[in-house]
Structures are given as structure tokens and as C-alpha cells.
Amino acid sequence: MIRLPPRFTQSRSSAASDVYKRQVAKAVLEGVNAGVVALIITIAVTMAKNAVVDVWTALLLAAGLAGLFLLKLTPYWLVLAGILERQADELKAAYSPFLALDVSDCEDGWILMTATR
């Protein structure tokens, strides 16, 4: 019979324990992800049932979905309102790694900044 040093068997059992912990964590996260997706779908269906109450809202929904899927419109917008004019350059610099902010409107020293992604 071959006997291995204790530190070798300890490190192997430790590595096996780490792999098991990773597998368990992965399984838990996949389960949580599936639950979140199911919750989002349930909420979307419930909201659609309550919001689409006549032909006009159904047509509005269809037009929006057609715009998203057929025309591949960008649904991601960032709108920053209530900003002083002097803060514009600071905000542009802060958001520049992620997107380009533009001043959309200006009134009495206040600005509206928007960006799409």
C-alpha cells in the first residue's frame, strides 16, 4: 500500500471542496437567474393585460414592438434633467467612458442632457 504525505491528501481534499463549492454556487446562481427571468415575464404579462385595454393601445404596443424588432431601434436612453449649465462639462467627463452626453435643451440656466446607447 502506498501512503501519501498528509499535506498532499489535505490539498487534494481542499481542491475537491473548492470545486464542489463552485458547482454549488453556479447551480444556485442559475436557479436565481431563472427565477428572476420568470418574475420579469410574469410582471410583463400582468402589465400587458392591465395596459392593453382597447384597439388603440394594442396598436400602440404593436407599433412599439415593430419598431424595436423590425427597425432595430435603440431602446436605451439616458435622460438627465435638472442640471445647471456649469455642471455640463463635469457630467460629460464622468460619463465619457460609457456614452456621449449631449445638451438637448437649455432654459434659464438649467439644461437637459440625453444620450443613447
C-alpha positions as a Markdown table, in Angstrom:
| # | Residue | x | y | z |
|---|---|---|---|---|
| 1 | Met | 0.0 | 0.0 | 0.0 |
| 2 | Ile | 1.3 | 3.4 | -0.9 |
| 3 | Arg | 1.0 | 6.1 | 1.7 |
| 4 | Leu | 0.9 | 9.7 | 0.7 |
| 5 | Pro | 2.1 | 12.6 | 2.8 |
| 6 | Pro | -0.7 | 14.3 | 4.8 |
| 7 | Arg | -0.2 | 17.6 | 3.2 |
| 8 | Phe | -0.9 | 16.1 | -0.3 |
| 9 | Thr | -4.1 | 14.5 | 0.7 |
| 10 | Gln | -5.2 | 17.7 | 2.5 |
| 11 | Ser | -4.5 | 19.8 | -0.6 |
| 12 | Arg | -6.4 | 17.3 | -2.8 |
| 13 | Ser | -9.4 | 17.3 | -0.5 |
| 14 | Ser | -9.3 | 21.1 | -0.3 |
| 15 | Ala | -9.2 | 21.4 | -4.1 |
| 16 | Ala | -12.2 | 19.0 | -4.4 |
| 17 | Ser | -14.0 | 21.1 | -1.8 |
| 18 | Asp | -13.4 | 24.2 | -3.8 |
| 19 | Val | -14.7 | 22.6 | -7.0 |
| 20 | Tyr | -17.8 | 21.4 | -5.1 |
| 21 | Lys | -18.4 | 24.9 | -3.7 |
| 22 | Arg | -18.0 | 26.4 | -7.2 |
| 23 | Gln | -20.5 | 23.9 | -8.6 |
| 24 | Val | -23.0 | 24.6 | -5.8 |
| 25 | Ala | -22.6 | 28.4 | -6.3 |
| 26 | Lys | -23.1 | 28.1 | -10.0 |
| 27 | Ala | -26.2 | 26.0 | -9.6 |
| 28 | Val | -27.6 | 28.5 | -7.0 |
| 29 | Leu | -27.0 | 31.4 | -9.3 |
| 30 | Glu | -28.5 | 29.7 | -12.3 |
| 31 | Gly | -31.6 | 29.0 | -10.2 |
| 32 | Val | -31.8 | 32.6 | -9.1 |
| 33 | Asn | -31.4 | 33.7 | -12.7 |
| 34 | Ala | -34.2 | 31.5 | -13.9 |
| 35 | Gly | -36.4 | 32.8 | -11.1 |
| 36 | Val | -35.7 | 36.4 | -12.0 |
| 37 | Val | -36.5 | 35.8 | -15.7 |
| 38 | Ala | -39.8 | 34.1 | -14.7 |
| 39 | Leu | -40.7 | 37.0 | -12.5 |
| 40 | Ile | -39.9 | 39.6 | -15.2 |
| 41 | Ile | -42.1 | 37.6 | -17.7 |
| 42 | Thr | -44.9 | 37.4 | -15.2 |
| 43 | Ile | -44.8 | 41.1 | -14.5 |
| 44 | Ala | -44.7 | 41.9 | -18.2 |
| 45 | Val | -47.7 | 39.7 | -18.9 |
| 46 | Thr | -49.7 | 41.2 | -16.0 |
| 47 | Met | -48.8 | 44.7 | -17.0 |
| 48 | Ala | -49.8 | 44.0 | -20.6 |
| 49 | Lys | -53.2 | 42.6 | -19.5 |
| 50 | Asn | -53.9 | 45.7 | -17.5 |
| 51 | Ala | -52.5 | 48.2 | -20.0 |
| 52 | Val | -53.8 | 46.9 | -23.3 |
| 53 | Val | -57.5 | 47.7 | -22.9 |
| 54 | Asp | -58.7 | 48.6 | -26.3 |
| 55 | Val | -57.7 | 48.6 | -30.0 |
| 56 | Trp | -55.7 | 51.8 | -29.8 |
| 57 | Thr | -53.4 | 50.6 | -27.0 |
| 58 | Ala | -53.0 | 47.3 | -28.8 |
| 59 | Leu | -51.9 | 49.1 | -32.0 |
| 60 | Leu | -49.5 | 51.3 | -29.9 |
| 61 | Leu | -48.0 | 48.1 | -28.5 |
| 62 | Ala | -47.7 | 46.5 | -31.9 |
| 63 | Ala | -46.0 | 49.7 | -33.3 |
| 64 | Gly | -43.5 | 49.8 | -30.5 |
| 65 | Leu | -42.6 | 46.2 | -30.8 |
| 66 | Ala | -42.3 | 46.5 | -34.6 |
| 67 | Gly | -40.0 | 49.5 | -34.1 |
| 68 | Leu | -37.8 | 47.5 | -31.7 |
| 69 | Phe | -37.6 | 44.3 | -33.7 |
| 70 | Leu | -38.1 | 45.2 | -37.3 |
| 71 | Leu | -36.4 | 48.6 | -37.5 |
| 72 | Lys | -33.9 | 47.7 | -34.8 |
| 73 | Leu | -34.4 | 51.0 | -32.9 |
| 74 | Thr | -32.2 | 51.7 | -29.9 |
| 75 | Pro | -34.3 | 51.3 | -26.7 |
| 76 | Tyr | -31.6 | 52.6 | -24.4 |
| 77 | Trp | -31.9 | 56.2 | -23.5 |
| 78 | Leu | -30.4 | 58.2 | -20.6 |
| 79 | Val | -32.1 | 61.5 | -19.7 |
| 80 | Leu | -30.6 | 63.8 | -17.1 |
| 81 | Ala | -32.7 | 66.7 | -16.1 |
| 82 | Gly | -32.4 | 69.5 | -13.6 |
| 83 | Ile | -28.8 | 70.1 | -14.2 |
| 84 | Leu | -27.1 | 73.5 | -14.0 |
| 85 | Glu | -25.3 | 74.7 | -17.1 |
| 86 | Arg | -22.0 | 74.9 | -15.2 |
| 87 | Gln | -22.2 | 71.1 | -14.4 |
| 88 | Ala | -22.4 | 70.0 | -18.1 |
| 89 | Asp | -18.7 | 69.6 | -18.7 |
| 90 | Glu | -18.2 | 67.7 | -15.4 |
| 91 | Leu | -21.1 | 65.2 | -16.3 |
| 92 | Lys | -19.8 | 64.8 | -19.9 |
| 93 | Ala | -16.4 | 63.9 | -18.5 |
| 94 | Ala | -17.8 | 61.4 | -15.9 |
| 95 | Tyr | -20.0 | 59.6 | -18.5 |
| 96 | Ser | -17.5 | 59.7 | -21.4 |
| 97 | Pro | -16.1 | 56.2 | -20.9 |
| 98 | Phe | -19.6 | 54.8 | -21.3 |
| 99 | Leu | -21.6 | 57.1 | -23.7 |
| 100 | Ala | -21.6 | 60.6 | -25.1 |
| 101 | Leu | -23.9 | 63.1 | -23.4 |
| 102 | Asp | -25.4 | 66.0 | -25.4 |
| 103 | Val | -27.2 | 69.0 | -24.2 |
| 104 | Ser | -30.7 | 68.7 | -25.6 |
| 105 | Asp | -32.4 | 71.8 | -24.1 |
| 106 | Cys | -31.4 | 74.8 | -22.1 |
| 107 | Glu | -33.7 | 77.2 | -20.2 |
| 108 | Asp | -32.9 | 79.8 | -17.6 |
| 109 | Gly | -29.5 | 78.3 | -16.6 |
| 110 | Trp | -30.9 | 74.7 | -16.5 |
| 111 | Ile | -30.1 | 72.1 | -19.0 |
| 112 | Leu | -31.5 | 68.7 | -20.2 |
| 113 | Met | -28.9 | 66.2 | -21.2 |
| 114 | Thr | -29.6 | 63.0 | -23.2 |
| 115 | Ala | -27.6 | 60.0 | -24.5 |
| 116 | Thr | -28.4 | 56.9 | -26.4 |
| 117 | Arg | -26.6 | 53.6 | -26.5 |
